[in-house]
């Protein structure tokens, strides 16, 4: 699984516009081939900061998303409505629950 996280600090008076934009196209992103999930989260310590997290089945599916109109709109919205933004891309090697966390913790010791 591949994850793309875009962290955006929105201008205080632009939050409603940003959220409206996210609602209008996030549903389409979720329907893209290879998309496992796409969610928007608001930071509880800084209400002007949002994290957009996309999960993709393959790197190819994520790369294809980066070439879509929806991604272009997202980056455009981040530039116009945001004060700052950053992007992180990660590849997940394992997924699991509590037992995986315990296993990984034990391996680190």
N, C-alpha and C positions, 0 to 999 in steps of 0.2 A: 504494500500500500504506500502511496505517496501523498504527502500533505503539503499544502500551500497555505501559509498564514499571512494575511495582510493586516497590519496593525496601523490604524489611522486615528490621529487626533483631529477631530472635527472642530471647525470654528464654532464657538458657542451658539451663535445665532443661526447656524446652518444644520443643526441636528435633525430637525423635522424633515427638511429637504433630503438629507442624506438617507434617513430611514425610509422615506417614501421611495427613493431611487432603488434602495436595496430590495424592498418588497417587490418592485415591478419587474426585476430581472432575475432574482435569485431562484425563483421557481423554474425558470428556463434553464439555468445552469444545472440544477438538480436532474433535469431530464437528459443532459448530455450523456452520450455513450461513455461508459467507464467512470462516471461520477458516482461515488458511494455516499456522499453527503456534502452539504454546503450550508453553513450556519453563520449567523451574525451574533456576536456576544458583546455586551456592554460591560466595561470595566466598572466594578463597584466602588473603586477608590477615586477614579477620575471619570466622571460621567460623560466627558467629551471624547473619551477614547473607546474605540471599537476594535474588535478582532473579527476578521472574516476568515473562516477556516473551511477549506475545500479538501475533501478526501477523494483520491483517485485510485482506481484499481491498478493502473500501470503508469509508468513514466510517459509513455506515448500518449495516453489519454489526457494527462495533465498538460503535456506540451501542446496538444491539439487545442485544448481549452485556451491556452495563452494566445492563440491566433484567432479567437472568436470575437465577434462584435461585443458580446457581453463583457469580456475581459477588458476590451478597449474602453467601454463605458465606465467600468469600475475604476480603472486608472484615471480616466478623465474626471470622474466624480471626486476621487481622492485629491487630485491636483486643485480642483476648483473649490471644493468644500472643506478640504483639510488644511491644517496648519503643518502637520508632518505626517509621513507614512513610511513604513518599512515592510519588507517582505522577506519571509523565511520559507525555505523549501526543505523538506525532510523525507527520508525513506525509512519506513517502519520495518524493522527486521522481525519483530515478534509482536503478537497481540495476545491479550489474555486478561484475566482478572486478578484477584488477590493472590492466588497461588503463583502466578508468574511474577508478581511483585516480590513475593517472599523468595522465590528462586533467584531472581536477579540480585536481591539484597544479600543473600547468602553467598552468591558467587563473588560479590564485590568485597566481602570481608576476608 
